[in-house]
Amino acid sequence: MHEPAVAIRSLAVDYGRQRALDGLDLEVPSSGVFGLLGRNGAGKTTTIRAIAGLVKPAAGTVSVLGTDPASDPSVRKLLSILLSDDGLVAGISVRENLVCWALVNGCTIRQARPLAGEALRRVSSPPPGGKLVRDLSTGARRTVALARSFMLDRPLVILDEPTASLDPVASAECRDLIRHLSADRPVLLSTHNLSEAAELCRQVAIIHLGKVVFDGPPIPHDQVGAYLVKVEDGRLSWEGRPLAADETGQFTVTTQMPPADALSALVASGARVTEFKPLRRSLSDVFLELAG
């Protein structure tokens, strides 16, 4: 079993008298895209700052690739972090931005130039390398920033709202790029876009009031003890009382019976069942229930 890329235990972080994180427990797996979700002020940015060693915990521990970032600042050299302000220099070209990024991270010019070229080649529709960043569209600029984030051999990439303010087409292109570039390393994705998280992430955590209130796969999952039922004549009783159908003609039957037993009981009661399925909750349902 692989060690997690990030392991946070009982983490508390204070800003003066304000507690931003309050006993947060979180593990980012060693591969795949992990989603960090939450409302504004929930603690997502503070969590990222703790991973980067930029805040001092009031309690608890943080381990990033086996290292405590609060006591060993060198862990930042293992991270590639893309914030909402991408930090690209507007007055120089795309390629010059990538070369400069490699240089400030310790590469020689002979190493930086091929790295920049390879970063652009990994993008399916890269903007011209000689074009000035200030002349790029918002979507093309974000593409360059994502290419830069994966350019160096950093074992953990952190993306903070990478598709914020993009139109639907540009957002879809960036998601495709993240999916492609993240194949060889773990990625921590902080986003407000629940459909994006469901599309990209193997696992997500929802933070609310400084704590993780959900940690699991983002795909819809069965709600325990509830089934959606349609019947031929549009009328249904369960355990001696009539049920009301919703606007689609479905009834919600609540019981702790396993699916096969619940269906058998319905048929035995005389119901002519035409549809029967477990009630499923989407990631949006879970988010609104726990953090809404």
C-alpha positions in Angstrom: 0.0 0.0 0.0 1.4 3.4 -1.1 1.9 6.1 1.5 -0.4 9.1 0.9 1.1 12.2 -0.7 -0.4 14.3 2.1 -1.5 13.2 5.5 -3.1 15.7 7.9 -4.1 14.7 11.4 -6.2 16.8 13.8 -4.9 20.0 12.3 -5.9 23.3 13.9 -4.8 26.7 12.5 -5.6 30.1 14.0 -5.6 33.6 12.5 -5.5 35.6 15.7 -8.7 34.7 17.5 -10.3 33.2 14.4 -9.9 29.4 14.1 -9.7 28.6 10.4 -9.1 24.8 10.7 -10.5 22.9 13.7 -9.3 19.3 13.9 -9.0 18.7 10.2 -8.1 15.1 9.1 -7.3 14.6 5.4 -5.3 12.2 3.2 -4.4 12.9 -0.4 -3.6 9.7 -2.2 -0.3 9.1 -4.0 -1.9 9.0 -7.4 -4.9 10.5 -9.2 -6.8 13.8 -8.8 -8.1 14.5 -5.3 -10.8 17.2 -5.0 -10.9 19.7 -2.1 -14.4 21.2 -1.9 -16.1 23.7 0.4 -17.8 27.1 0.6 -15.9 30.3 0.7 -14.2 30.6 4.1 -14.5 26.8 4.8 -10.7 26.4 5.1 -9.6 25.2 1.7 -7.0 27.9 1.2 -5.7 27.5 4.7 -5.3 23.8 4.1 -3.2 24.5 1.0 -1.1 27.0 3.0 -0.5 24.4 5.7 0.6 21.9 3.0 3.0 24.4 1.7 4.3 25.2 5.2 3.1 28.8 5.1 1.1 28.7 8.3 2.0 27.4 11.7 -0.4 24.8 13.2 -1.9 25.5 16.6 -2.3 21.7 16.9 -2.1 18.6 14.8 0.4 17.4 12.2 1.0 17.8 8.5 3.1 15.3 6.4 3.8 16.1 2.8 5.6 13.3 1.0 6.9 12.2 4.4 8.1 15.6 5.5 6.7 18.2 7.9 6.4 21.4 5.8 6.2 23.6 8.9 9.7 22.5 10.1 11.4 21.8 6.7 10.7 24.6 4.1 12.6 22.5 1.5 9.3 20.6 1.0 8.1 23.5 -1.2 10.6 22.4 -3.8 8.5 19.2 -4.1 5.3 21.1 -4.8 4.0 22.8 -7.9 1.2 25.2 -7.0 -1.1 27.1 -9.4 -3.1 29.8 -7.6 -5.9 31.8 -9.1 -3.3 34.6 -9.8 -1.2 32.5 -12.2 1.9 34.7 -11.9 2.6 34.8 -15.7 4.6 37.8 -16.9 2.4 39.6 -19.4 5.2 41.5 -21.2 7.2 38.4 -22.4 6.3 35.5 -24.6 4.8 32.2 -23.7 8.1 30.3 -24.2 10.0 32.9 -22.2 7.6 32.6 -19.3 8.2 28.8 -19.2 12.0 29.2 -19.6 12.1 31.8 -16.8 10.1 29.5 -14.5 12.6 26.7 -15.0 15.5 29.0 -14.4 14.1 30.4 -11.1 13.6 26.8 -10.0 17.2 25.8 -10.4 17.5 24.7 -14.0 20.3 25.9 -16.3 19.4 27.6 -19.6 20.4 24.4 -21.5 17.9 22.5 -19.4 15.2 25.2 -19.4 14.7 25.5 -23.1 13.9 21.9 -23.9 11.7 21.7 -20.8 9.7 24.6 -22.0 9.4 23.1 -25.5 8.2 19.8 -24.0 5.7 21.5 -21.8 4.1 23.1 -24.8 4.2 19.8 -26.8 2.2 18.1 -24.1 -0.7 20.6 -24.6 -3.0 19.5 -27.4 -3.7 23.0 -28.6 -0.9 25.2 -27.3 -0.8 28.9 -27.9 2.2 30.0 -30.1 5.4 30.0 -28.0 6.4 33.4 -29.4 3.2 35.1 -28.5 3.1 37.6 -25.7 1.1 36.5 -22.7 -0.8 39.8 -22.6 -2.2 39.0 -26.1 -3.6 35.6 -25.0 -7.2 34.9 -24.2 -8.1 34.0 -20.6 -8.4 30.3 -21.6 -5.1 30.3 -23.5 -3.4 31.9 -20.6 -4.7 29.3 -18.2 -3.5 26.6 -20.6 0.0 28.1 -20.3 -0.2 28.2 -16.5 -1.3 24.5 -16.4 1.5 23.5 -18.8 4.0 25.3 -16.5 2.5 23.6 -13.4 3.4 20.2 -14.8 6.6 21.2 -16.5 9.0 20.4 -13.7 9.4 17.0 -12.1 7.5 17.9 -8.9 5.9 14.9 -7.2 2.7 16.9 -6.1 0.7 19.4 -8.0 -1.8 21.7 -6.3 -4.4 23.5 -8.5 -6.5 26.2 -6.9 -9.7 27.0 -8.9 -7.9 26.3 -12.3 -11.1 26.9 -14.4 -12.5 29.9 -12.5 -13.8 32.6 -14.8 -13.4 30.5 -17.9 -16.2 30.0 -20.4 -17.6 26.4 -20.9 -15.4 25.6 -23.9 -12.2 26.8 -22.2 -13.2 25.0 -19.0 -13.7 21.7 -20.8 -10.3 22.1 -22.6 -8.6 22.8 -19.2 -10.2 19.7 -17.7 -9.0 17.6 -20.6 -5.5 19.0 -20.0 -5.6 18.3 -16.3 -6.8 14.8 -16.9 -3.9 14.2 -19.4 -1.2 15.9 -17.4 -2.1 14.3 -14.1 -1.5 10.7 -15.3 1.9 10.5 -13.7 1.6 12.2 -10.4 -1.0 13.1 -7.7 -2.9 16.3 -8.0 -4.8 18.3 -5.3 -7.6 20.2 -7.0 -9.4 22.9 -5.0 -12.6 23.9 -6.8 -16.2 25.2 -6.3 -17.3 23.4 -9.5 -18.9 20.2 -8.3 -19.5 18.8 -11.8 -15.8 19.4 -12.5 -14.9 17.5 -9.3 -17.2 14.6 -10.2 -15.6 14.5 -13.7 -11.9 14.7 -12.7 -11.5 13.3 -9.2 -11.2 9.8 -7.9 -12.0 11.0 -4.4 -13.1 14.3 -2.8 -13.2 15.9 0.6 -15.7 18.5 1.6 -14.5 21.0 4.2 -17.1 22.8 6.3 -16.2 25.1 9.3 -12.6 23.9 9.3 -13.4 20.2 9.4 -13.7 17.5 6.8 -17.4 16.5 6.7 -17.2 14.1 3.8 -14.4 12.0 2.3 -15.1 9.6 -0.5 -15.7 9.1 -4.2 -17.6 11.8 -6.0 -19.9 9.5 -8.0 -23.5 9.3 -7.1 -24.1 6.7 -4.4 -27.1 4.8 -3.0 -28.9 6.4 -0.1 -29.2 3.7 2.6 -32.8 2.4 3.0 -34.6 4.3 0.3 -35.9 3.2 -3.1 -37.6 4.9 -6.0 -40.7 3.0 -7.2 -43.1 3.4 -10.1 -46.3 1.3 -10.3 -48.7 0.5 -13.1 -51.8 2.2 -11.6 -50.0 5.2 -10.0 -51.1 4.3 -6.4 -48.9 2.7 -3.8 -49.2 1.9 -0.1 -46.3 0.9 2.2 -46.7 -0.7 5.6 -50.4 0.1 5.6 -50.2 3.8 4.6 -50.6 5.4 1.2 -47.6 7.2 -0.3 -47.6 10.4 -2.4 -45.9 10.3 -5.8 -43.5 13.1 -6.9 -43.9 15.1 -10.1 -42.4 12.3 -12.1 -44.8 9.7 -10.8 -42.2 8.0 -8.6 -42.7 7.0 -5.0 -40.0 7.0 -2.3 -40.1 3.8 -0.2 -38.1 4.0 3.0 -37.1 0.7 4.6 -34.0 -1.0 5.9 -34.8 -4.1 3.8 -32.2 -5.1 1.2 -33.3 -4.3 -2.4 -34.5 -7.8 -3.3 -36.6 -8.1 -0.1 -38.1 -4.7 -0.5 -39.1 -5.5 -4.1 -40.6 -8.9 -3.0 -42.6 -7.1 -0.3 -44.0 -4.6 -2.8 -45.0 -7.3 -5.2 -46.5 -9.4 -2.3 -48.6 -6.4 -1.3 -50.2 -6.4 -4.7 -48.3 -3.5 -6.3 -47.6 -4.0 -10.0 -44.1 -2.5 -10.0 -42.8 -1.1 -13.3 -39.6 0.6 -12.0 -37.6 -0.1 -8.9 -34.2 1.4 -8.1 -32.2 2.6 -5.1 -32.4 6.3 -4.4 -29.1 7.9 -5.4 -27.6 11.1 -4.2 -25.3 13.2 -6.4 -22.2 15.1 -5.1 -24.4 18.3 -5.2 -26.9 16.6 -2.9 -24.2 15.6 -0.5 -22.5 19.0 -0.6 -25.8 20.9 0.1 -26.7 18.6 2.9 -23.4 18.8 4.7 -22.2 22.3 3.8 -25.3 24.1 2.7 
